[in-house]
Amino acid sequence: MTSRRTLLASMLTLAYGVPVVTLAAAARLSADYDRTSSYGVLTVSAPGASKIRTHVLGGRNPVRYLIDIEGVKLTEELSRDIRRIASDRFVSDVRCGQYKPDTVRIVVEMKKGVGGAVLTGSSLSRFRVRFAEGKSAQITQTESTPRQTAKAAEHKPVKQNTARKKETICVVIDAGHGGADPGAVGRKKTYEKHVVLEIAKKLANQINRTRGMRAVLTRTTDVFIPLHKRAQRAVTEKAHLFVSVHADAWTSSSAHGASVFTLSTTGASSLQARWLAQTQNKVDEIGGVDFSTVPQQARQAAVDMLAESKLIAGLQIGHAVLAEMGKVESLHKDSVESAEFAVLKAQGIPSILIETGFLSNPSDESRLRSSQHQTRVAQAVCRGVVRAVREYPGYFTPKG
C-alpha cells in the first residue's frame, strides 16, 4: 500500500506540479465543533501547517465545503476529533483524509440551504468556519498563512504572474458552433456562431499579449468542428486550460446575464470510464501522465484522483473568471454551475464553458452585437484566467 501511494503521489506531481513534501514529524492537528440554535462552528488547529485553503464543491448533492490543510500529514488525533462530530441541522457529515502527500482535506457535507464562511481573525492555530442557513458560502475561496513579522511584510515583493518566464501556459479557446450549426439566434438575427467567434478572437489576443501565456483557437473561420475534435485539440496542444465560449438562449426573453459552467460529477464518472478504457493501450497519457507502466490495480485510484483534481480546478478557475465577468456585465447566476458538456471532456485538462449572455434577451443581444462589449467580455475572461494562474499555479505547471 505504501508503494502504491508513493506511485500515485508521483503521478499527481507530474500532472499538476504538486510538490511531494516529506515531513520530519507529523504536525499537531485537532478539530472541534460547537453548535447553537443559529449556527455551527468548526474550529481547526494546525499550527504546523504552511497554509489552509477553503472552497465549495458545488454540482453535487449535498454541497461540500472543503478545507485543505497544506504542509501536514493526517494524525490520529484529527481523525478521532472529526469522527466525534455528529450531524445537526447545518451539516450532515464531516470526514477527513490525506488528500495529497502534503495536504490533509476535511470535507463538510452541508444541509440544503446552508453555507459556510471563514470567521474574521482565523489563523493556522485557530481556523474557524461558521455554517448557517443562507448564502454565506455559495462562492467561498479563502486561505490562511502564517503571519509575517512587520519587517518581513515591508519587503514583501509585489504579487506577479507566477507563470514561468521561459515556458508558456497554453489556453485553448473554443468558439462554439460554426458552419451549418448557427447555435442560438436572436430576434435581430444575431447568430451565436458569429458572436462567440469574435469574442474568442479578442480573448486570444488578450491571452497572447500576456507574458508567459499563449492562446490556440479551435476555429478561426465559420466552420463546423465536431465536439470531440475540439476537446482533442486541447490534448494535442498540451493545454493547461480549455475555454469554450458560447451565448445562450431561452424560451423566455426575461432570462439574461452571463454564466460559467464546469464539468459535472456525472460527467466525471463517464470521463473516468473513458480514461480507464484508454489506459489499456500500450502508451496512453492522462493529463500528461504516462499510464502504460502503471499496475492495472492502481489505475482506478489514480484516475479517480486526477478526475477530482480536474473538477476542483475547473471550479476554482471558473470562480475567478465569473468574478471578473461580474464587473462588466450582469450574471445569470452568481456561482459556477456544473453540467455534462461533451466539449469539456478533454483528458485531465481543467475546462470551463462560458455563456456570455442570452441572445433571446433583447438587451443581452444588443450588447453582444457590440464590438466594445465583446472586448470588455474578453478582457474580463483574460483577467480571470490570469488571476487563476496567480492563485492556483499548481494547475498551470508547464507541460513538456
C-alpha positions as CSV (number, residue, x, y, z in Angstrom):
1,M,0.0,0.0,0.0
2,T,2.8,2.4,0.8
3,S,4.5,1.9,-2.5
4,R,1.2,2.4,-4.3
5,R,0.6,5.7,-2.5
6,T,4.1,6.8,-3.5
7,L,3.4,5.9,-7.1
8,L,0.1,7.9,-7.1
9,A,1.7,10.9,-5.4
10,S,4.4,10.9,-8.1
11,M,1.8,10.8,-10.9
12,L,-0.1,13.7,-9.3
13,T,3.2,15.6,-9.1
14,L,3.7,15.2,-12.8
15,A,0.1,16.0,-13.7
16,Y,-0.4,19.2,-11.6
17,G,3.0,20.2,-10.3
18,V,2.1,19.4,-6.7
19,P,5.4,19.0,-4.8
20,V,5.7,15.9,-2.6
21,V,6.9,17.2,0.8
22,T,8.5,14.8,3.3
23,L,7.9,15.9,6.9
24,A,10.2,15.0,9.6
25,A,7.4,14.7,12.1
26,A,3.6,14.9,11.9
27,A,2.3,18.4,12.9
28,R,-0.2,18.6,15.7
29,L,-3.7,18.7,14.2
30,S,-7.0,18.9,16.1
31,A,-10.6,19.9,15.5
32,D,-13.7,20.8,17.5
33,Y,-17.3,21.6,16.6
34,D,-19.7,23.8,18.5
35,R,-23.3,24.4,17.7
36,T,-26.0,26.9,18.7
37,S,-29.6,27.2,17.5
38,S,-28.5,29.6,14.8
39,Y,-25.2,28.2,13.5
40,G,-22.4,25.6,13.9
41,V,-18.7,26.5,14.1
42,L,-15.9,24.1,13.1
43,T,-12.5,25.0,14.7
44,V,-9.3,23.5,13.3
45,S,-6.0,23.9,14.9
46,A,-3.0,23.3,12.6
47,P,-0.1,25.4,13.9
48,G,2.5,23.4,11.9
49,A,0.7,23.9,8.6
50,S,2.0,26.1,5.8
51,K,-1.4,27.2,4.6
52,I,-5.1,26.5,4.9
53,R,-7.4,26.9,1.8
54,T,-11.2,26.6,1.6
55,H,-13.6,26.3,-1.3
56,V,-17.0,25.0,-2.1
57,L,-17.5,21.9,-4.3
58,G,-20.9,22.5,-6.0
59,G,-22.7,20.5,-8.6
60,R,-23.3,17.7,-6.0
61,N,-26.0,16.9,-3.5
62,P,-25.1,17.6,-0.8
63,V,-22.9,20.6,-1.5
64,R,-19.5,20.1,0.1
65,Y,-17.3,22.6,1.9
66,L,-13.6,21.7,1.6
67,I,-10.8,22.7,3.9
68,D,-7.3,21.9,2.7
69,I,-4.5,22.0,5.3
70,E,-1.2,22.2,3.4
71,G,2.2,21.0,4.6
72,V,1.0,18.3,7.1
73,K,0.2,14.6,7.4
74,L,-3.0,13.2,8.8
75,T,-2.9,12.4,12.5
76,E,-4.9,10.0,14.6
77,E,-5.9,12.9,16.9
78,L,-7.5,14.8,14.0
79,S,-9.2,11.7,12.7
80,R,-10.6,11.0,16.1
81,D,-11.9,14.6,16.6
82,I,-13.6,14.5,13.2
83,R,-15.3,11.2,13.9
84,R,-16.8,12.6,17.0
85,I,-18.7,15.4,15.1
86,A,-22.3,14.4,14.9
87,S,-24.7,15.7,12.2
88,D,-27.1,18.5,13.0
89,R,-29.4,21.0,11.2
90,F,-26.4,22.5,9.4
91,V,-24.0,19.7,8.4
92,S,-24.9,16.1,7.5
93,D,-21.4,14.6,7.6
94,V,-17.8,15.5,8.3
95,R,-14.7,13.4,7.3
96,C,-11.0,13.9,6.7
97,G,-8.2,12.2,4.8
98,Q,-4.8,12.6,3.3
99,Y,-5.9,14.3,0.0
100,K,-2.3,14.8,-1.3
101,P,1.1,13.7,0.0
102,D,1.4,17.1,1.9
103,T,-2.3,18.1,2.2
104,V,-5.0,16.9,4.6
105,R,-8.5,17.6,3.5
106,I,-11.6,18.0,5.7
107,V,-14.9,17.5,3.8
108,V,-18.1,19.0,5.3
109,E,-21.3,18.0,3.7
110,M,-23.8,20.9,4.3
111,K,-27.5,20.6,4.6
112,K,-29.7,22.1,1.9
113,G,-29.7,26.0,2.1
114,V,-26.7,26.1,4.4
115,G,-23.5,28.0,3.6
116,G,-20.1,28.2,5.2
117,A,-17.8,31.2,5.9
118,V,-14.4,31.6,7.4
119,L,-14.7,33.8,10.6
120,T,-12.6,37.0,10.8
121,G,-9.4,36.6,12.7
122,S,-8.9,33.0,11.8
123,S,-5.3,31.8,11.9
124,L,-3.5,28.5,11.5
125,S,-3.7,27.9,15.2
126,R,-7.4,28.7,15.3
127,F,-9.1,28.4,11.9
128,R,-12.8,28.8,12.3
129,V,-15.6,28.2,9.8
130,R,-19.2,29.0,10.6
131,F,-22.1,27.1,9.0
132,A,-25.5,28.7,8.9
133,E,-28.6,28.9,6.7
134,G,-28.1,31.4,3.9
135,K,-25.7,32.2,1.0
136,S,-22.7,32.9,3.2
137,A,-20.5,30.5,1.2
138,Q,-22.0,29.9,-2.2
139,I,-18.7,31.2,-3.6
140,T,-16.1,30.9,-0.9
141,Q,-12.3,30.8,-1.6
142,T,-10.0,31.9,1.2
143,E,-6.7,31.0,2.6
144,S,-4.7,31.5,5.8
145,T,-0.9,31.5,6.0
146,P,1.5,32.1,8.9
147,R,1.6,35.7,10.0
148,Q,4.6,37.8,8.8
149,T,6.6,40.0,11.0
150,A,6.3,43.7,10.3
151,K,9.9,43.8,9.0
152,A,9.2,40.9,6.6
153,A,6.0,42.5,5.4
154,E,7.8,45.7,4.5
155,H,10.0,43.7,2.0
156,K,7.2,41.6,0.6
157,P,7.5,41.6,-3.2
158,V,4.7,42.8,-5.4
159,K,2.5,39.9,-6.5
160,Q,3.2,38.9,-10.1
161,N,2.0,36.4,-12.6
162,T,3.6,33.1,-11.4
163,A,3.8,31.6,-15.0
164,R,7.4,30.6,-15.7
165,K,9.2,33.1,-17.8
166,K,10.9,30.7,-20.1
167,E,7.9,28.4,-20.5
168,T,4.4,29.1,-21.7
169,I,1.0,28.3,-20.3
170,C,-1.3,27.3,-23.2
171,V,-5.0,28.2,-23.2
172,V,-7.1,26.6,-25.9
173,I,-10.2,28.7,-26.8
174,D,-13.1,27.2,-28.5
175,A,-15.7,29.3,-30.2
176,G,-18.9,27.3,-30.1
177,H,-20.9,26.1,-33.1
178,G,-19.9,27.2,-36.6
179,G,-20.6,26.4,-40.2
180,A,-24.0,24.6,-40.6
181,D,-24.6,24.9,-36.9
182,P,-25.6,28.5,-36.1
183,G,-26.2,28.0,-32.4
184,A,-28.7,30.4,-30.8
185,V,-30.3,33.1,-33.0
186,G,-31.5,36.4,-31.6
187,R,-34.6,38.4,-32.6
188,K,-32.3,40.6,-34.7
189,K,-30.9,37.6,-36.5
190,T,-27.8,37.6,-34.4
191,Y,-26.0,34.3,-34.8
192,E,-24.3,32.8,-31.8
193,K,-21.6,31.3,-34.0
194,H,-20.5,34.7,-35.2
195,V,-20.7,36.5,-31.9
196,V,-18.7,33.9,-30.0
197,L,-16.0,33.7,-32.7
198,E,-15.4,37.4,-32.3
199,I,-15.2,37.1,-28.6
200,A,-12.9,34.1,-28.8
201,K,-10.6,36.0,-31.2
202,K,-10.5,39.0,-28.8
203,L,-9.8,36.7,-25.9
204,A,-7.0,35.1,-27.8
205,N,-5.4,38.5,-28.5
206,Q,-5.6,39.3,-24.8
207,I,-4.0,36.0,-23.8
208,N,-1.3,36.3,-26.4
209,R,-0.4,39.8,-25.0
210,T,0.0,38.3,-21.5
211,R,3.6,37.4,-20.7
212,G,4.2,33.7,-20.3
213,M,0.9,32.7,-22.0
214,R,-0.3,31.7,-25.4
215,A,-3.7,31.1,-27.0
216,V,-4.8,28.5,-29.5
217,L,-8.2,28.8,-31.3
218,T,-10.1,25.7,-32.3
219,R,-11.5,27.6,-35.2
220,T,-10.8,31.0,-36.8
221,T,-13.4,30.9,-39.5
222,D,-17.1,30.0,-39.9
223,V,-16.6,26.2,-40.0
224,F,-18.2,23.3,-38.1
225,I,-15.9,21.2,-35.9
226,P,-17.2,18.1,-34.1
227,L,-17.2,18.4,-30.3
228,H,-14.7,15.5,-29.7
229,K,-12.2,17.2,-32.1
230,R,-12.4,20.4,-30.2
231,A,-11.5,18.7,-26.9
232,Q,-8.8,16.6,-28.7
233,R,-7.2,19.9,-29.9
234,A,-6.6,20.8,-26.2
235,V,-4.9,17.4,-25.6
236,T,-2.8,17.8,-28.8
237,E,-1.7,21.3,-27.8
238,K,-0.9,20.0,-24.2
239,A,-3.2,22.8,-23.0
240,H,-3.3,23.9,-19.3
241,L,-6.8,25.2,-19.7
242,F,-9.7,24.7,-22.2
243,V,-12.2,27.6,-22.5
244,S,-15.4,27.1,-24.6
245,V,-17.2,30.4,-25.5
246,H,-21.0,30.4,-26.1
247,A,-24.1,32.6,-26.0
248,D,-27.3,31.2,-24.5
249,A,-31.0,31.3,-25.5
250,W,-34.2,30.5,-23.6
251,T,-37.9,30.3,-24.2
252,S,-38.5,33.3,-22.0
253,S,-36.9,36.6,-23.1
254,S,-36.5,37.6,-19.4
255,A,-33.6,35.3,-18.9
256,H,-30.4,37.3,-19.0
257,G,-26.8,37.5,-17.9
258,A,-23.6,35.5,-18.2
259,S,-22.8,32.1,-16.7
260,V,-19.8,29.9,-16.2
261,F,-20.0,26.1,-16.3
262,T,-17.6,23.3,-15.5
263,L,-17.9,19.5,-15.9
264,S,-20.4,17.9,-13.6
265,T,-19.8,14.9,-11.3
266,T,-21.8,12.8,-13.6
267,G,-19.5,13.9,-16.4
268,A,-16.6,12.9,-14.2
269,S,-17.9,9.4,-13.8
270,S,-18.2,8.9,-17.6
271,L,-14.9,10.5,-18.1
272,Q,-13.2,8.1,-15.7
273,A,-14.7,5.2,-17.6
274,R,-13.3,6.6,-20.9
275,W,-9.9,7.2,-19.3
276,L,-9.7,3.7,-17.9
277,A,-10.6,2.2,-21.3
278,Q,-7.8,4.2,-22.9
279,T,-5.3,3.0,-20.3
280,Q,-5.5,-0.4,-22.0
281,N,-3.4,0.9,-24.8
282,K,0.3,0.4,-24.8
283,V,1.1,4.1,-24.4
284,D,-1.5,6.5,-23.1
285,E,-1.5,9.8,-21.3
286,I,-3.9,11.3,-18.9
287,G,-3.1,14.9,-18.0
288,G,0.4,14.4,-19.2
289,V,1.0,11.2,-17.1
290,D,2.1,8.0,-18.9
291,F,-0.1,5.2,-17.6
292,S,1.4,2.4,-19.8
293,T,3.6,1.2,-16.9
294,V,1.1,1.7,-14.1
295,P,-0.1,-1.6,-12.5
296,Q,-3.7,-2.2,-13.5
297,Q,-5.0,-2.3,-9.9
298,A,-3.6,1.2,-9.3
299,R,-5.2,2.8,-12.3
300,Q,-8.7,3.3,-10.9
301,A,-7.4,5.1,-7.8
302,A,-5.1,7.3,-10.0
303,V,-7.9,8.2,-12.4
304,D,-10.2,9.0,-9.5
305,M,-7.7,11.4,-8.0
306,L,-6.9,13.1,-11.3
307,A,-10.6,13.4,-12.2
308,E,-11.4,15.0,-8.9
309,S,-8.5,17.4,-9.3
310,K,-9.8,18.3,-12.7
311,L,-13.2,19.1,-11.3
312,I,-11.9,21.2,-8.5
313,A,-9.5,23.1,-10.8
314,G,-12.4,23.8,-13.1
315,L,-14.5,25.2,-10.2
316,Q,-11.7,27.4,-8.9
317,I,-10.8,28.7,-12.3
318,G,-14.5,29.2,-13.1
319,H,-15.0,31.2,-9.9
320,A,-12.1,33.6,-10.8
321,V,-13.5,34.1,-14.4
322,L,-17.0,34.6,-13.1
323,A,-15.9,37.2,-10.6
324,E,-14.2,39.3,-13.3
325,M,-17.2,38.9,-15.7
326,G,-19.5,40.2,-13.0
327,K,-17.6,43.5,-13.1
328,V,-18.5,44.2,-16.8
329,E,-22.0,42.6,-17.1
330,S,-24.8,41.1,-15.2
331,L,-24.6,37.5,-14.1
332,H,-27.4,34.9,-14.7
333,K,-26.2,33.1,-11.6
334,D,-23.5,34.2,-9.1
335,S,-21.9,30.8,-8.8
336,V,-20.2,28.3,-11.1
337,E,-22.6,25.7,-12.4
338,S,-21.9,22.1,-13.4
339,A,-23.2,20.2,-16.4
340,E,-22.1,17.3,-18.6
341,F,-20.9,19.1,-21.7
342,A,-19.1,16.8,-24.1
343,V,-16.8,19.6,-25.2
344,L,-15.4,19.9,-21.6
345,K,-14.2,16.3,-21.5
346,A,-10.6,16.9,-22.6
347,Q,-8.3,14.4,-20.8
348,G,-7.1,15.7,-17.5
349,I,-7.4,19.4,-18.6
350,P,-9.3,21.9,-16.4
351,S,-12.1,23.1,-18.6
352,I,-14.8,25.8,-18.4
353,L,-17.7,26.8,-20.6
354,I,-18.7,30.5,-20.7
355,E,-22.2,31.6,-21.7
356,T,-21.7,35.3,-22.4
357,G,-25.4,36.2,-22.3
358,F,-28.8,35.3,-23.7
359,L,-29.4,36.2,-27.4
360,S,-33.1,35.6,-26.6
361,N,-33.0,38.7,-24.3
362,P,-33.1,42.0,-26.3
363,S,-30.7,43.8,-24.0
364,D,-28.2,41.0,-24.0
365,E,-28.4,40.6,-27.7
366,S,-27.7,44.3,-28.3
367,R,-24.7,44.2,-26.0
368,L,-23.3,41.0,-27.6
369,R,-23.6,42.7,-31.1
370,S,-21.3,45.5,-29.8
371,S,-17.6,45.1,-30.6
372,Q,-16.8,47.2,-27.5
373,H,-18.8,44.9,-25.2
374,Q,-17.2,41.9,-26.8
375,T,-13.8,43.4,-26.0
376,R,-14.9,44.0,-22.4
377,V,-16.0,40.4,-22.0
378,A,-12.8,39.1,-23.5
379,Q,-10.7,41.3,-21.2
380,A,-12.7,40.1,-18.1
381,V,-12.2,36.5,-19.0
382,C,-8.5,37.1,-19.5
383,R,-8.2,38.8,-16.1
384,G,-10.0,35.8,-14.6
385,V,-7.6,33.4,-16.2
386,V,-4.5,35.4,-15.1
387,R,-6.0,35.6,-11.6
388,A,-6.4,31.8,-11.5
389,V,-2.8,31.4,-12.6
390,R,-1.6,33.5,-9.7
391,E,-3.8,31.9,-7.1
392,Y,-3.6,28.3,-8.3
393,P,-0.2,27.9,-10.0
394,G,-0.1,24.2,-9.5
395,Y,-2.9,23.7,-12.1
396,F,-0.8,25.5,-14.7
397,T,2.6,23.8,-14.4
398,P,4.1,23.9,-18.0
399,K,4.0,20.5,-19.7
400,G,6.8,19.0,-21.6
